[in-house]
Amino acid sequence: MESALDRYLRDHSTAQSEALGWIERQTNIRTNYPRMLSGAVQGQLLRMLVGISGAKDILEIGAFTGYSATCMASGLGSDGHIDTLEINDELEDLMREGWDRAGVSERITLHIGDARETLTRLAAEGRAYDFVYMDANKRQYVEYYELLLPMIRPGGLILADDVLWDGKVYQDPLPTDKQTVGICAFNDLVATDPRVEAVILPLRDGLTLIRKK
Protein backbone atom coordinates (compact mmCIF):
# COMPACT_ATOMS: atom_id res chain seq x y z
CA MET A 1 0.00 0.00 0.00
CA GLU A 2 1.26 3.50 -0.88
CA SER A 3 2.31 5.51 2.17
CA ALA A 4 1.30 9.12 2.74
CA LEU A 5 4.90 10.17 2.04
CA ASP A 6 5.09 8.21 -1.21
CA ARG A 7 1.77 9.67 -2.33
CA TYR A 8 2.95 13.20 -1.57
CA LEU A 9 6.19 12.64 -3.49
CA ARG A 10 4.28 11.29 -6.47
CA ASP A 11 1.70 14.08 -6.42
CA HIS A 12 4.42 16.73 -6.38
CA SER A 13 6.66 15.24 -9.08
CA THR A 14 6.15 15.31 -12.84
CA ALA A 15 3.37 12.87 -13.70
CA GLN A 16 4.14 9.69 -15.58
CA SER A 17 3.16 9.38 -19.23
CA GLU A 18 0.15 7.45 -20.49
CA ALA A 19 2.44 4.64 -21.68
CA LEU A 20 4.11 4.37 -18.28
CA GLY A 21 0.69 4.26 -16.65
CA TRP A 22 -0.23 1.36 -18.93
CA ILE A 23 2.96 -0.53 -17.97
CA GLU A 24 2.25 0.07 -14.28
CA ARG A 25 -1.32 -1.25 -14.60
CA GLN A 26 -0.21 -4.31 -16.55
CA THR A 27 2.52 -4.99 -13.99
CA ASN A 28 -0.08 -5.00 -11.22
CA ILE A 29 -2.38 -7.30 -13.22
CA ARG A 30 0.14 -9.71 -14.71
CA THR A 31 2.96 -10.16 -12.16
CA ASN A 32 3.21 -11.57 -8.65
CA TYR A 33 5.52 -8.86 -7.32
CA PRO A 34 4.34 -5.51 -8.71
CA ARG A 35 6.15 -3.62 -5.93
CA MET A 36 9.36 -4.36 -7.86
CA LEU A 37 8.29 -1.69 -10.34
CA SER A 38 10.40 1.48 -10.15
CA GLY A 39 7.35 3.74 -9.97
CA ALA A 40 6.66 7.29 -11.07
CA VAL A 41 9.03 9.18 -8.75
CA GLN A 42 12.02 6.90 -9.22
CA GLY A 43 11.26 6.72 -12.92
CA GLN A 44 11.30 10.49 -13.21
CA LEU A 45 14.64 10.54 -11.36
CA LEU A 46 16.05 8.06 -13.89
CA ARG A 47 14.77 10.13 -16.79
CA MET A 48 16.28 13.32 -15.38
CA LEU A 49 19.65 11.73 -14.53
CA VAL A 50 19.96 10.45 -18.09
CA GLY A 51 19.10 13.87 -19.47
CA ILE A 52 21.30 15.85 -17.06
CA SER A 53 24.30 13.57 -17.56
CA GLY A 54 23.98 13.58 -21.34
CA ALA A 55 24.31 9.79 -21.37
CA LYS A 56 24.18 8.16 -24.79
CA ASP A 57 25.00 4.53 -23.98
CA ILE A 58 22.99 3.00 -21.13
CA LEU A 59 23.09 -0.42 -19.50
CA GLU A 60 20.25 -1.77 -17.38
CA ILE A 61 20.59 -4.92 -15.26
CA GLY A 62 17.10 -6.15 -14.47
CA ALA A 63 14.38 -4.98 -16.88
CA PHE A 64 11.36 -6.54 -15.07
CA THR A 65 8.37 -5.20 -17.09
CA GLY A 66 10.25 -2.47 -18.96
CA TYR A 67 9.11 0.54 -16.93
CA SER A 68 12.55 1.84 -15.96
CA ALA A 69 13.95 1.31 -19.46
CA THR A 70 11.05 3.35 -20.82
CA CYS A 71 11.84 6.16 -18.40
CA MET A 72 15.52 6.21 -19.33
CA ALA A 73 14.80 5.97 -23.04
CA SER A 74 12.55 9.02 -22.79
CA GLY A 75 15.52 10.98 -21.42
CA LEU A 76 17.87 9.94 -24.22
CA GLY A 77 18.78 12.00 -27.23
CA SER A 78 18.01 10.70 -30.71
CA ASP A 79 21.43 9.00 -30.90
CA GLY A 80 21.15 7.23 -27.53
CA HIS A 81 20.69 3.51 -26.88
CA ILE A 82 19.92 1.14 -23.99
CA ASP A 83 21.06 -2.46 -23.51
CA THR A 84 18.71 -3.99 -20.96
CA LEU A 85 19.29 -7.39 -19.33
CA GLU A 86 16.53 -9.67 -18.01
CA ILE A 87 16.49 -13.35 -17.08
CA ASN A 88 12.70 -13.85 -17.23
CA ASP A 89 11.58 -14.27 -20.84
CA GLU A 90 7.91 -14.58 -19.79
CA LEU A 91 7.69 -10.78 -19.49
CA GLU A 92 9.11 -10.00 -22.93
CA ASP A 93 5.74 -9.42 -24.62
CA LEU A 94 4.69 -6.96 -21.91
CA MET A 95 7.99 -5.09 -22.18
CA ARG A 96 7.87 -4.79 -25.94
CA GLU A 97 4.27 -3.60 -26.01
CA GLY A 98 5.05 -0.96 -23.41
CA TRP A 99 8.05 0.26 -25.39
CA ASP A 100 5.96 0.39 -28.54
CA ARG A 101 3.29 2.43 -26.77
CA ALA A 102 5.96 4.84 -25.52
CA GLY A 103 7.62 5.07 -28.93
CA VAL A 104 11.04 4.01 -27.61
CA SER A 105 11.43 0.48 -29.04
CA GLU A 106 14.15 1.55 -31.48
CA ARG A 107 16.31 2.80 -28.61
CA ILE A 108 16.27 -0.45 -26.59
CA THR A 109 17.92 -3.83 -27.09
CA LEU A 110 16.69 -6.61 -24.80
CA HIS A 111 19.16 -9.34 -23.78
CA ILE A 112 17.47 -12.40 -22.24
CA GLY A 113 19.65 -14.61 -20.01
CA ASP A 114 21.89 -14.65 -16.96
CA ALA A 115 23.20 -11.13 -16.38
CA ARG A 116 26.72 -12.25 -15.51
CA GLU A 117 27.06 -14.15 -18.78
CA THR A 118 25.63 -11.23 -20.78
CA LEU A 119 27.93 -8.74 -19.04
CA THR A 120 30.93 -10.93 -19.83
CA ARG A 121 29.88 -11.05 -23.49
CA LEU A 122 29.28 -7.30 -23.72
CA ALA A 123 32.68 -6.64 -22.16
CA ALA A 124 34.33 -8.95 -24.69
CA GLU A 125 32.60 -6.97 -27.46
CA GLY A 126 34.23 -3.79 -26.15
CA ARG A 127 31.00 -2.11 -25.07
CA ALA A 128 31.28 1.11 -23.06
CA TYR A 129 28.55 2.91 -21.11
CA ASP A 130 27.81 6.33 -19.65
CA PHE A 131 25.03 5.27 -17.29
CA VAL A 132 24.06 1.99 -15.60
CA TYR A 133 20.88 1.19 -13.68
CA MET A 134 21.22 -1.95 -11.54
CA ASP A 135 18.11 -3.62 -10.13
CA ALA A 136 18.49 -7.39 -10.30
CA ASN A 137 19.52 -10.30 -8.05
CA LYS A 138 20.74 -8.74 -4.81
CA ARG A 139 22.96 -11.72 -4.05
CA GLN A 140 25.03 -10.90 -7.12
CA TYR A 141 25.39 -7.12 -6.83
CA VAL A 142 29.12 -7.33 -6.11
CA GLU A 143 29.65 -9.57 -9.14
CA TYR A 144 27.66 -7.25 -11.40
CA TYR A 145 29.58 -4.25 -10.11
CA GLU A 146 33.01 -5.75 -10.74
CA LEU A 147 32.01 -6.90 -14.21
CA LEU A 148 30.45 -3.62 -15.30
CA LEU A 149 32.80 -1.05 -13.75
CA PRO A 150 35.54 -1.51 -16.39
CA MET A 151 32.89 -0.87 -19.07
CA ILE A 152 31.89 2.51 -17.64
CA ARG A 153 33.53 5.57 -19.10
CA PRO A 154 35.30 7.99 -16.70
CA GLY A 155 32.66 10.25 -15.17
CA GLY A 156 29.95 7.69 -15.90
CA LEU A 157 27.20 6.91 -13.40
CA ILE A 158 25.74 3.82 -11.76
CA LEU A 159 22.40 3.92 -9.97
CA ALA A 160 21.92 0.84 -7.77
CA ASP A 161 18.44 0.09 -6.42
CA ASP A 162 17.25 -1.48 -3.13
CA VAL A 163 20.43 -0.72 -1.20
CA LEU A 164 18.56 -0.17 2.10
CA TRP A 165 16.61 -3.42 1.68
CA ASP A 166 13.68 -2.64 4.01
CA GLY A 167 16.14 -1.43 6.65
CA LYS A 168 17.73 -4.85 7.04
CA VAL A 169 21.20 -3.52 6.17
CA TYR A 170 21.39 -1.52 9.41
CA GLN A 171 19.62 -3.94 11.74
CA ASP A 172 21.48 -5.20 14.80
CA PRO A 173 22.07 -8.09 14.68
CA LEU A 174 22.39 -8.15 10.91
CA PRO A 175 20.10 -10.70 9.18
CA THR A 176 21.97 -13.59 7.59
CA ASP A 177 19.80 -14.24 4.51
CA LYS A 178 21.80 -14.22 1.28
CA GLN A 179 20.09 -11.17 -0.22
CA THR A 180 20.79 -8.97 2.81
CA VAL A 181 24.36 -10.26 2.99
CA GLY A 182 24.79 -9.51 -0.73
CA ILE A 183 23.49 -5.96 -0.42
CA CYS A 184 25.64 -5.27 2.65
CA ALA A 185 28.75 -6.54 0.87
CA PHE A 186 27.96 -4.30 -2.09
CA ASN A 187 27.35 -1.24 0.10
CA ASP A 188 30.61 -1.82 2.00
CA LEU A 189 32.57 -2.28 -1.24
CA VAL A 190 31.25 0.88 -2.88
CA ALA A 191 31.80 3.00 0.24
CA THR A 192 35.50 2.10 0.32
CA ASP A 193 36.23 1.78 -3.40
CA PRO A 194 38.84 4.38 -4.48
CA ARG A 195 37.71 4.04 -8.10
CA VAL A 196 34.41 5.79 -7.43
CA GLU A 197 32.53 8.31 -5.34
CA ALA A 198 29.05 7.53 -4.05
CA VAL A 199 26.03 8.71 -2.08
CA ILE A 200 22.99 6.78 -0.83
CA LEU A 201 19.61 8.42 -1.42
CA PRO A 202 16.79 7.30 0.92
CA LEU A 203 14.19 7.20 -1.86
CA ARG A 204 11.85 4.19 -1.75
CA ASP A 205 14.10 1.24 -0.75
CA GLY A 206 17.33 3.16 -1.17
CA LEU A 207 19.35 4.19 -4.23
CA THR A 208 23.12 4.50 -4.42
CA LEU A 209 24.37 7.01 -6.98
CA ILE A 210 27.93 6.12 -7.98
CA ARG A 211 30.28 8.14 -10.17
CA LYS A 212 33.35 6.53 -11.70
CA LYS A 213 36.42 8.72 -11.29
Backbone torsions as a table, in degrees:
resi	resn	phi	psi	omega
1	MET	NA	139.1	-179.2
2	GLU	-70.4	129.9	178.7
3	SER	-77.9	165.9	177.6
4	ALA	-61.4	-38.7	178.4
5	LEU	-64.5	-47.5	-179.7
6	ASP	-61.2	-39.4	179.5
7	ARG	-65.3	-40.6	179.1
8	TYR	-64.7	-43.7	178.6
9	LEU	-60.4	-44.2	-179.8
10	ARG	-64.9	-43.6	-176.8
11	ASP	-67.9	-21.1	-177.3
12	HIS	-113.3	21.4	171.6
13	SER	-119.3	162.4	178.2
14	THR	-55.9	132.2	-176.2
15	ALA	-68.7	149.5	177.2
16	GLN	-71.6	157.2	-179.7
17	SER	-73.2	169.0	177.8
18	GLU	-61.6	-39.3	179.6
19	ALA	-65.1	-41.3	177.9
20	LEU	-65.2	-37.8	176.3
21	GLY	-61.7	-39.1	177.3
22	TRP	-63.5	-45.0	179.0
23	ILE	-61.2	-42.3	179.6
24	GLU	-61.5	-45.1	179.8
25	ARG	-63.4	-44.0	180.0
26	GLN	-65.7	-34.5	177.2
27	THR	-63.5	-41.7	178.3
28	ASN	-66.9	-34.7	-177.8
29	ILE	-79.0	-39.9	-165.0
30	ARG	-107.9	-1.8	179.3
31	THR	-125.0	159.2	-179.1
32	ASN	-84.6	-19.7	-176.0
33	TYR	-129.8	66.1	-176.8
34	PRO	-63.9	-20.1	179.3
35	ARG	-66.3	-12.7	176.2
36	MET	-70.6	-15.4	178.8
37	LEU	-61.9	140.9	-178.8
38	SER	-60.9	-43.0	179.3
39	GLY	89.7	167.3	-170.6
40	ALA	-63.5	-43.5	-176.2
41	VAL	-69.9	-49.8	178.7
42	GLN	-64.6	-36.4	176.9
43	GLY	-62.9	-40.7	177.6
44	GLN	-66.4	-36.3	175.4
45	LEU	-61.6	-45.2	178.3
46	LEU	-58.8	-47.4	-179.3
47	ARG	-58.9	-43.8	-177.8
48	MET	-70.9	-38.6	178.5
49	LEU	-63.0	-40.8	177.0
50	VAL	-62.2	-45.9	-179.6
51	GLY	-66.2	-45.3	-178.7
52	ILE	-63.7	-41.7	-176.2
53	SER	-75.7	-18.3	-176.1
54	GLY	71.9	22.2	-177.8
55	ALA	-59.9	140.2	176.7
56	LYS	-114.6	-34.4	-179.2
57	ASP	-115.2	117.0	-173.6
58	ILE	-120.7	141.9	174.8
59	LEU	-120.9	131.9	175.7
60	GLU	-121.4	129.5	177.2
61	ILE	-110.0	102.4	-177.0
62	GLY	105.9	87.8	-175.5
63	ALA	-83.7	-30.5	-174.8
64	PHE	54.4	-110.9	-178.7
65	THR	-105.7	10.9	173.3
66	GLY	91.0	3.5	-176.7
67	TYR	-64.4	-51.8	-176.2
68	SER	-65.9	-37.1	176.8
69	ALA	-63.3	-37.7	177.2
70	THR	-62.2	-43.4	178.6
71	CYS	-60.6	-47.5	-178.4
72	MET	-67.0	-40.0	179.4
73	ALA	-62.2	-33.8	179.6
74	SER	-70.5	-18.0	177.0
75	GLY	-93.8	-5.9	-179.1
76	LEU	-78.7	153.0	168.7
77	GLY	-76.2	176.7	-176.2
78	SER	-65.0	-20.9	-179.1
79	ASP	-101.1	11.9	-178.7
80	GLY	-89.1	161.5	-177.8
81	HIS	-151.7	148.5	178.8
82	ILE	-122.0	129.9	164.8
83	ASP	-99.7	118.2	-179.9
84	THR	-117.3	136.2	-173.6
85	LEU	-111.0	132.5	179.3
86	GLU	-149.6	137.4	-178.2
87	ILE	-89.2	-22.2	-173.5
88	ASN	-95.2	102.4	-178.0
89	ASP	-76.3	-9.3	-179.7
90	GLU	-68.4	-18.6	-177.8
91	LEU	-98.2	3.5	-174.2
92	GLU	-61.1	-43.7	-178.5
93	ASP	-61.3	-41.0	178.7
94	LEU	-62.9	-45.9	179.6
95	MET	-57.7	-50.5	-173.9
96	ARG	-66.8	-36.1	176.9
97	GLU	-66.9	-40.4	177.4
98	GLY	-61.9	-42.0	178.7
99	TRP	-66.0	-38.4	176.8
100	ASP	-62.6	-45.1	179.5
101	ARG	-60.8	-35.0	-179.4
102	ALA	-85.0	-8.6	-179.5
103	GLY	71.9	30.1	-176.2
104	VAL	-120.2	7.9	-175.0
105	SER	-55.8	-37.4	-176.1
106	GLU	-69.8	-14.8	-177.9
107	ARG	-96.5	-1.5	-171.7
108	ILE	-126.5	131.5	171.0
109	THR	-114.1	123.2	-179.4
110	LEU	-94.3	129.2	176.8
111	HIS	-114.7	110.9	179.6
112	ILE	-91.1	130.8	177.6
113	GLY	144.1	-177.8	178.8
114	ASP	-64.1	128.2	-174.4
115	ALA	-61.7	-37.3	-178.5
116	ARG	-64.7	-39.8	178.3
117	GLU	-67.8	-41.3	-180.0
118	THR	-66.6	-41.2	178.1
119	LEU	-61.4	-41.7	178.3
120	THR	-61.4	-41.7	178.7
121	ARG	-66.1	-45.5	-180.0
122	LEU	-62.6	-38.1	177.3
123	ALA	-63.9	-41.6	179.5
124	ALA	-65.0	-27.1	177.9
125	GLU	-81.3	-3.8	178.6
126	GLY	80.2	21.8	-179.2
127	ARG	-66.3	146.7	176.9
128	ALA	-136.3	144.9	-173.1
129	TYR	-132.3	152.4	176.8
130	ASP	-99.2	-24.4	-173.3
131	PHE	-149.2	135.0	178.4
132	VAL	-129.9	132.3	172.1
133	TYR	-113.2	122.9	-174.3
134	MET	-116.4	116.3	-179.0
135	ASP	-152.3	68.2	-176.6
136	ALA	-133.0	-146.0	-175.6
137	ASN	-62.0	114.7	-174.6
138	LYS	-64.9	-27.2	179.1
139	ARG	-63.9	-24.3	-171.9
140	GLN	-110.0	13.9	-178.1
141	TYR	-57.0	-42.1	-179.5
142	VAL	-63.3	-41.9	178.8
143	GLU	-63.6	-45.8	177.2
144	TYR	-56.8	-47.1	-175.6
145	TYR	-59.1	-47.2	-177.8
146	GLU	-68.7	-31.7	178.1
147	LEU	-73.2	-39.2	-172.9
148	LEU	-87.5	-26.4	-174.2
149	LEU	-57.1	-41.5	177.8
150	PRO	-64.0	-19.7	-179.1
151	MET	-86.5	-7.6	-177.4
152	ILE	-90.5	131.3	178.8
153	ARG	-68.4	151.7	175.9
154	PRO	-53.9	133.4	-176.7
155	GLY	86.6	-5.8	179.2
156	GLY	-71.3	161.5	-173.5
157	LEU	-117.3	147.3	168.7
158	ILE	-121.8	134.1	170.5
159	LEU	-117.1	114.8	-177.9
160	ALA	-106.3	128.2	-175.0
161	ASP	-94.5	158.1	172.7
162	ASP	67.1	29.9	-174.4
163	VAL	-78.2	-10.4	174.8
164	LEU	-97.4	-21.4	168.0
165	TRP	49.4	58.0	179.8
166	ASP	56.7	28.7	178.7
167	GLY	79.4	0.6	-178.0
168	LYS	-65.9	-27.3	-174.6
169	VAL	-70.1	-17.2	177.5
170	TYR	-119.4	18.9	173.5
171	GLN	-73.7	153.6	176.8
172	ASP	-133.5	112.2	4.7
173	PRO	-75.5	158.7	-178.2
174	LEU	-73.3	130.8	175.8
175	PRO	-58.3	152.8	-175.1
176	THR	-109.2	9.5	176.1
177	ASP	-66.6	152.7	-171.0
178	LYS	-64.0	-32.6	-179.4
179	GLN	-69.5	-43.9	177.4
180	THR	-63.9	-43.6	178.6
181	VAL	-60.3	-41.0	179.6
182	GLY	-64.4	-43.8	178.9
183	ILE	-65.1	-42.9	179.5
184	CYS	-61.8	-42.2	179.1
185	ALA	-62.6	-40.6	177.9
186	PHE	-64.3	-47.7	-179.6
187	ASN	-59.6	-43.1	179.9
188	ASP	-65.2	-40.4	-180.0
189	LEU	-63.3	-49.3	-177.0
190	VAL	-62.9	-40.6	-177.1
191	ALA	-63.6	-24.4	-176.1
192	THR	-115.1	7.9	-175.8
193	ASP	-83.5	115.6	-178.1
194	PRO	-70.0	-8.9	-178.1
195	ARG	-80.7	-11.5	-172.6
196	VAL	-140.3	169.5	164.8
197	GLU	-126.4	149.2	-170.2
198	ALA	-150.4	156.1	173.8
199	VAL	-145.3	138.8	176.1
200	ILE	-93.6	129.9	177.7
201	LEU	-106.1	126.3	-176.8
202	PRO	-82.2	47.6	177.5
203	LEU	-94.2	130.7	-176.5
204	ARG	51.2	-118.1	-177.3
205	ASP	-98.7	22.9	175.2
206	GLY	94.7	129.1	177.6
207	LEU	-128.1	130.8	172.5
208	THR	-103.0	122.4	175.4
209	LEU	-96.7	120.9	-173.7
210	ILE	-121.5	132.3	177.2
211	ARG	-117.4	125.6	177.8
212	LYS	-77.0	131.2	-178.3
213	LYS	-73.4	NA	NA
